[in-house]
Amino acid sequence: MTTDTALPGTASDAAVRVTALCKTFRVADGFFGRKKDFAAVRDVGLSVPKGATLGIIGESGSGKTTVARMLAGLLRPTSGDILITGAPVFDAKGRTTAAGRTAAQMVFQDPYSALNPRMNVRSILAEPLTVAPRASRQEIARRVAELTDQVGMAASALEKYPHEFSGGQRQRLVIARALARKPQVLICDEPVSALDVSIQSQILNLLKDLQEEMGLTYVFIGHGLESVHFMSDRISVMYKGAVVEQGTADDILHRPGHEYTRRLIESSRAQPFKTR
Amino acid sequence: MHGNEPLLSIRDLRVTAEKRDLTLVDGVSLDIHAGERMALVGESGSGKSLTCMSVISLLARGLRVSGGEIAWRGEDISRVSAGRMRQLRGREISMIYQEPLTSLNPVLSIGNQLGEAAKHVSASRADVLSMLDRVGFDRPERVLRQRPHELSGGMRQRVMIAMALLGRPRLLLADEPTTALDVTVQDQVLKLIYDITVETGTALLLVSHDLNVVRRIADTVAVLYTGRIAESGPTERVLSEPRHPYTDALLRSVPSLGVKADRLTAIPGRVPTPNEWTDGCRFASRCGFATATCVDKPPFAEFQGQASACWHTDRLIESKGAR
């Protein structure tokens, strides 16, 4: 069941609005340095109301991470518009705007590589606050304490370094850093797939708690259907760079339209194989 | 259900990191019978991969089997010579790995690499082609000329499966064989492993962290936690009526497609690292059933083929009944 890209509500209350987003990469083709264009993202439209979660699923190479990086202002789109709480993320020349640098923040997949091993927790959390407009020292100290508390880390953790933490604690740290500049939107790119099974539920619950407390809007990317379905109000299914299907989380699950979605659901159902 | 004599019988296996004198696998015992598909499930650091690697003497440098026995059809192979192990590998016991790209040599053609494996087990070119056909290649001749980078992840794993099964082994070891693949491809490869083990009667020891994968393919399962087996038994029973609080908590903590819950039932805390392991129950600090008794090592109690290492199995079952 493919539904229209528009969601209920007017443009003004959408926290994320993406229209006709395209990204083309120049890639080497063959040995002789010929270049060809590869359309990683084609004509993607998304809209997420404030406080809601949009899930994006798709296989590797479907373009979901490329969309995420553009939403967070880390990658310049080839064409199309991205508005976060009404403000453009890129200006006419394709530069990331001031709003684009703070309004949406990214929670990365692998907390082992996303943190600088030579910085302690205090400096990791303080660093985003030292970028203009720079906060005062007292303000930074207060905010760092607040952030560790919000993600459920002990104050004693502040002087420690990333290698002293387990994967789950590190991911809490990555989330705290993303929250430092008080973004309205978090882009979560497979935030639990690098974590142990018994830790994943803690992090998913934490994200839900934070969303409730702060009214955050999430774009939640995953390749497993279970966690995306749990987190999301609506789901967009991406396939080969395009959105092939959108709907409420339950619609996608119970009335999948696209063949890829159906296969994804079938493999998630986990019925034992039968001998033929 | 199975023949009497197990193919592989592991008793009280211990694997130690020599330099730091840390025990990483701490008394694992299991039996695999001919044609049985068993899964070892656990989180990182549970010892599931080390147990698997011990079977064909592929432990990383610095790790060694420091206790217990690994019996392959009656022969202790835990300290066997390299020569004898080479005879067993490929012909009796084969292995496929998590990341098919790193297991294949990027500069050699598939034909070259399969040929090498074929020579080791005295398989013919026709055997190689029919095996490639069996694992799902429409044009086996063409694949032989290709190099690993020309194949998708799923195709590479199919090549690895073909290579592992060329010598018609009795046991296939599979360490997270589908984890690096896309969800839908995962399922196709898993189905292939299932079908091929059914057809050939090859037994399977599958290492996985994914309960869905285990549920789909395994007849029996052993749940590992901190180097020990927490619970083992027929997969369907263990995953529907767990008798260890860890299994129970794990099952309840993963999101299910059935009901869209508001919050997940999270397991508090984290997995203790090997230097924090005690002799008592290592799940106690995260367990809702823990009492003072749990500082002593829990006994392994068996009930109708399902065994669990917990002092409080009765209370777990009781709480299920009340729910």
Interface residues (C-beta under 8 A of the other chain):
Chain A: E59 S60 S166 G168 Q169 D196 V197 S198 I199 Q200 S201 Q202 L204 N205 K208 H223 G224 L225 E226 S227 H229 F230 A249 D250 L253 Y260 R263 L264 I265 E266 S267 S268 R269 A270 Q271 P272 F273 T275 R276
Chain B: E43 S44 D182 V183 T184 V185 Q186 D187 L190 K191 Y194 D195 V198 H209 D210 L211 N212 V213 R215 R216 I217 T235 E236 A249 L250 S253 V254 P255 S256 L257 K260 A261 D262 R263 L264 T265 A266 I267 P268 R270 V271 R286
